[in-house]
């Protein structure tokens, strides 16, 4: 399925790392994402392309429906295309798909969409909506806005962002902004043939999307799907923050989709809003009726079941970023212990309040094979069997392995010795070494440990299922379900006069 002209995408080359430099430049010298997003919104508004309040109404009449969510897709190699057959099979009767974060690696260029977006999803028959990730912002969001939001084609020579506004004109500030503008990667020019070829891919009327902005809401009968653009750093600008507060007051159950997850790797990242407050404060407000928050960015699956004051049901924070890019190891995730969630707690069905895919033991076992391939000459000297890896992780973290057969497995001295050496190498949590070792160990052969989500709304219940995409032939038509949660959707409250006025204003634009 991969284009025969394409070679496997590799993070070991200096070229993709250099093209991704804006993340480092923005962190050290100032992140212009919020200003650039406001500029894009103004351009779309002036072109009269924005829907009222960025609400997509094409699915408003749906009562019982399904849709797909997939994150961090766009490497354009075998690890991305391995998802396509099982996703088309599972999603053949879905109403639409949403991609959360990083549609195009390494730097979101407009000319890369043909091989990394149109070719993989050519045969998905319904609309695809998307939320940009940090990599999509590395070209100033030019490619994303052109291909997914019907903005004007990017210019042949892009400009660098305007300086970040500052309250002081000190020489240090001016020097920093000058240096940032010099180092900042400008948008690349686009092949003039791309607009013509764009018309060929995904050309059916049923495939057309009416998305016109990097953040939006999708209206359906029983559920409002709210998507936000978290830029490069995980926060949102004040204009988007005000929109999120307004849209959240609609009296309907909601799901938040975001480029950066709120709970990830056993840590809490509430998502700052430029003018104060956080995204999670809005999500946690019981009056806003959110039932789940799903984010990409980290390339695996994680699910956190959190009990929150004022909420009648458990709340689910989900990471779903295994859509095609290199796998982020899960054996680095420490035992989860945060307010409202303890990993040892169980729900009514006996499931842990924290679930990840791949399981920690499988992650450690597979990384041991990769270490053996890279450093052990492929002789199997460094390999740890999956059962021993699971037992070792359970012992190390003080938790029971997920599979019962692994709980009483004896961990040999050899496996323990290698585990103690392999375990720390990438670093704990989301540290620097972990990040680059994950890229270093990118691979494109089965098993691939990728994942995607299918969400089903039936009556007053939402079901979220995580499907594994292994790249194995046996799983193309029947991919395994790695996790499943069922969430009640409570009936609407009686609207107040203020809420009725808000709804009327929304309908009238």
N, C-alpha and C positions, 0 to 999 in steps of 0.2 A: 504493500500500500504506500510505502514511502516513495517519494519521487526518486527515480534511479539516478538522477543527477546529484542528489544530496548525499553528503557524507554524514556519518553520525555526529551529532552535536557533542562537543567536548568543552568542558570548563577548564581543561588543563592548558588550553591555548591562551596566550596573553591577549589575543584580540578581544574575546568576549569580556574579559576582566577589565580591559581598558575602556571598552564601550560602556561598561557598567559603572564607571568611576563617579557618576553624579551622586550616587548614594554616599560615598565617602566625602566628596566635595561639599555636598549639602549639609552633612553632619558637622563638618569642621568649620565651614565658612558661611553657613546660612542657607536655609531651605526655602526656595521661592515658590513651592508648590501651591500654597494658598492663594498667592497673588495671581499665578498663572491660571488656576481654576476659575477665579472670578473673571478673568479676562475672557476665557472660553465661554463662560455662561453669558457674559455681556454680548459677545459676538453672535451666539446662537439666538439670544433674545432680540438683537437688532435685525437679524435675518428672519425673524418671526417663525422660528422653527421649534420653539419650546412649547410643550403641552402645558395647560393650566396646572400650576403647582407640580410639574414634572410627574404627573400621574398618567400611566399608560392604561387606557380604558378598553383595549381590544379584547380583554379576557374578563370583563366585568360581569358577563352573564354566566360564567362558569359556576356551577354549584358543587358537583363532584368531579374532581379532576386530579391529574398527576403532573409533576414536572421534575426535571433533572437539575442537580447542582453539581458542578465539577470545578475544581480549583487548580490553578498553577499548571496550565496545560502546555504552553507553547514552545517546547524544544524542537518540535518538527522531526523527531527521529523515532526509532522503534518504541521507545518507552511511552511516547504520546500515542502512537497509532495502535498500541496494544489495547488501549481502552475502547477503540472505535467499535469492533464487532460486538463485545458484550454490552456496551452502552446503547448501541442501536437496537439490540435485541430487547433489553430491559425497558428502553425508552420508546418503543415503537408506537405506543398509544398515549404518549405524554403530550401536554399542550404547549410546552416551551421548555427551553433550557436556559440556565443562568451560569455563566462562568465567573467565579469569584477569584480575581487577582491574577496578574501575570499572564495575559493572553499571548504575549510574544516575548521570548528570550532572545538575546540578552538585553536588548535596549529598546523594544517596542517600535522598531522601524516600520514605516508604512509598506515598504517593499517586501517585508517578510510575511505579510498576512496571507499571501497566496499559498505558501507551503505549510504554514503553521496554524492557519485558521480555516481557510476555504477548502483546501484539499482534505484535511481530516474530517470535516463536518459537512462535506458536500451532500451526503445522502441523509442527513437528519432533516426530516420533512417540515419541521415547525420553526418558529422564530427562535433566535438565540440572542439573549441580552447579556451584558457583561459589565463587570465592575473593574476598573483598572487597578493594577498592583504597582508596586514600586518600580518594577522593570518597565512597565508601560509608560511611566513618567520620565524615563531617562531620555526620551526624545521630545520632552515638553508636551506629551500627550497628542502629538500631531497624528501619528498613525491610528491611534484609538479613535480620535474624534472623526477622522475621515472615514474609516471603514465601518465603525459601529454607530456613529451619531450623525452621519450625513452632513458633516461640516465641510468646508471648502478644502480642496486638495492642498496638502502642504507645499509650501514654496520650495523651489529648488535649493535655495540657500536659506536655511533657518536662521533665526536670530537667537542670541542668548537672552535669558530672562533679565528683566530690569533689576537693578539693585534692590535688595531687601531693605525696606524702610527702617530707619533707625532714629532714635531720639537724640543722638549726638553726632556731631560732625568731626569727631576726633580723627587724627591721622591714622590711628590703629583701625578704626571702623572703615575708613576709606580704603586703606590698604587691603583689608580683608575682602571687601566687596570687589575691588579691582582684581585681586587674585582669583576670586571665585569666578568672575566673568571670563577670565583668561583660561581657566582650567575646565570650565563647564562644557560638556559635550553638547554641541549644537545639533538640531535635527538634521538628519541626512536628507539629501535629495531623493526623490522618488522616480523610478523608471517611468517615463511618459506613457508606456504601454499598459501600466497597471490599471488605470481607470477603465480601459476597454475590457481587459481581462476580468475585472471585477464583475462586470455584467454577466459573465458566463457562469461563474460559480454561484451556487445557491440562488438561482434566478427565478424559482417558482414563486407565485404570489403567496403561497402558504408559508414560505420561508422568510418573508420580509419582516423586518423589525421596525417599529416606530420609535425606538429609543433615540433620543436627541441630546442627552446630557450624561455626564459621568456618574451622576446620582439620580435616583428615580424611585418611584413606587409603582407596583403592578396591582391594579384593582381586580379582585375576584369576588364572587358572591360571599363566601364565608371567611375569607382571609385576605389581609393586606400584606403584600411582600415589599419590604422597604430595603432599598439598597443604597449604601453610602460609599463615597470615594475617600479612602484614607491616605491617599498620596504616597509619599515615600516614608514618612515617619510615623504613621499610625493615627495622627490627629486630623481634625477637619476644621475648615475655616468658619468664621462666624456666620456668613451668609448661609452655608449649608447647615450649620447648627440651628439657626432659626427655622429653616425649612424642616429639619428633623423634629424640632419641638412642635411645630404646627401639625405636621402630618401624623405625629404620634397621638394627637388628641382625638383623632377619628375613633369612634367607639366601635372597634372591631378587633378581633384577634389578629396578631401581627407576628411576622418573622423578620428579624433583621439579618440582612446579608451584607458582609463587609470584607474588604480586602485584607484587613488585619484582625485576627481573632482576639477576643477579650480574655479568655482563659486559654493558655497554651503552655505546654511543657511544665506544668505544675506551678505556673506563675499567673499573676493577675495584671492585665493591662487595660485599664478602663477606657482609654481613648480620649485624649484631651480635646476640648473645643476651644477655638482661638480666643473667644471672649469670655471664657470661664466655664466651669462645669465639665462634665464628661459625658461621653456617649452612653456609658453604662448607667449613669444616673437616670437618664431618660428611659432606658430599657427596663430598669428595675422598678420604675414607678408603677404600682399596681393599676392605676387608672389608665395607663397606656396599653395594657393588655397584651404585652409581648409574651410569647410562649417559648421562643427559642432564638438563639443568635448563632449564625454560621459564618465562619471566616476561612480564608485561604492562607497563603503566604508560607506556612510551614508544611513540608511535603510529606504528610502522613495523615492518619485519621486519629482524632482524639475526641472523646465525649465526656463532658462533666455534668453530672446531675446535682443541682444546687437547690437547697431549700432556702427560701427567702421570705422574710417577714411581709405579711400582707398578701402573698400570692397563694391562691387556693390549691395550686398544684406545683410539683417540682418544675424547676426551670432548667432548660438544657442549653449549654454552651458547647458548640461543636467546631472542631477544626477539620476541614476537608480540603487538603491541598495536594492530594496524591494523584493529580490529573495528568501527569506526563513528565514532570521534571524529576531530577534525581531525588532519591528517598532520603528524608531526614530521619536519622536513627531515633528509635524510641527507647532504646536501653539507656539513654542518657536522662530520661525523665525520672526525677526522684519521686518518692512516695508522696502522693497528693494529700496535703493537709492544709486547707484554707478555710476561712470563715464560710460556714454553710455546707462544706463538703469534706468528708473524710473518706479516703479510698477504701477503708475497711467496711464502711457502711454498705448495706444491701437494700435494694428496693423490694417491692412486694413479690417480684418474681425471683428474688435471690441474686440479681445481677449487681455487680459492683457499681458504685457511683462514679467510677472512672473506668473507661475502656479505651484501648488504643489498638490500632492496626498499622503495621504488624505488631504482634505482642512483643513485649520487651525481650523475652527469651529468644524468639525467632529473629529479632533484630540483632541481638548479640551473636547468635549462631551464624547468621548470614554475614555479618561484618567480619567474623573470624575467618570465614571462607575467603572474603575479599582481601583481608590482610595476608592470608596464606598465598593468594594468587599474586599479590604485589611484592610481598617480602619473604615468603616461605618457599618460593620456587615451585609452587603448585603441588607440593608433595603431601599435603594434608597435615603437616606438622602443627599448624596453628588452629586447625579446625576444632570447634566445640560442637558436639551433637546437640540438636534442638532440645531434647528432653533435659540434658544436663545444663544447658544454658538457661532454660526456664527455671529449673530447680535452684541454680546459682542465683539468679535474679531475685527469686522469692526469698531466699535466705538472706541476701544482701540488703533487701529493702524491708524485710519483715512482713511479707505478704504471701498469700497462697498463690501458686501458679494457677492460671486460668483452667488449664486442662487437668482433670483429676489424675490422669495417668502419669503426669509429670510431678505430682506433689510428693511422691515417695521415691523419686529417682535419686540414686546415689551419684554424687558429684565426685569424680575421680580427682586425685591430686594433680594429675596432668591438666585436666580441664580447668580446675580451680586456679592453677598457676598461670595458665594462658589468659583466663578471664580477668585476673587481677592486672595483667599487663595490657590487655586490649581495652578493658573498660574505661580507663582514664584518658586514653590517647586523644579522642576528639574533644575533651573538655566537658564540663558539666553544663546542663541546660543549653542555652543558646549562645554559648561563648564563641570567641573568634575561631579557635582551632576546630570546634565542632562544625562550624559553618563550612570552613574550607576543606575539612576532611570528608564531609558529605559530598562536596563537589568532586573531590579527588576520586571518590569511590563510585561515581556515577557509572551505571552499567545498563546494557540494553538487551540482556538475555533473560529468559524466564528462570526462576520466578521473579516478578517485577514489583510485587507489593504495592500496586497502584489501587486507587479507589475512586468511586463516584457515589453520589446519593440519588435516591429516588424518593420523592415526597408525595404522598397520597392523601387527599382530603376526601373523606367519606362521611357524610352526615355531620356529626359534631365531634369528629376525631381526626387528628393528623397523625399519620405514620411516617416516620423517617427511617429508611433502611440504608445501610452502608454496604455496597457491593464491592467485592474484591475483583481487581483486574490483574491477573497473574501473567498474562501472555501465553498461558498454556492452552493448547487446542481444546482440551476437554472442558474448559471453562468459558469458551466463547459463546455458547448458546445457553449455558446454565451457570453463570458466575455465582460463587458462594456469597451468602449473606453473612457479614462479619459482625453486624450489630443492628438492632432494631429497637425503636422506642415508639410508644403510642402516647399521644398528648391530647387530652380533652380540649375541645374548643367550646368554651362556655357561651350560652346564648347572649345576645346583646342586652345591655341594661336599658332602662327607659330613658330616652334622651331628654336632656334638659333643653330649655329654650335656647341657651347659648350654643349647645351642640347642634341643634336643628339649624340655627342660623349659619354655623360653620359649614355644615353639609350643603346647605343651599348655595352658599357662596362658592364652594368648591365646584359644584355642578355648573354654575354660571360662569366660572372662570374669573 
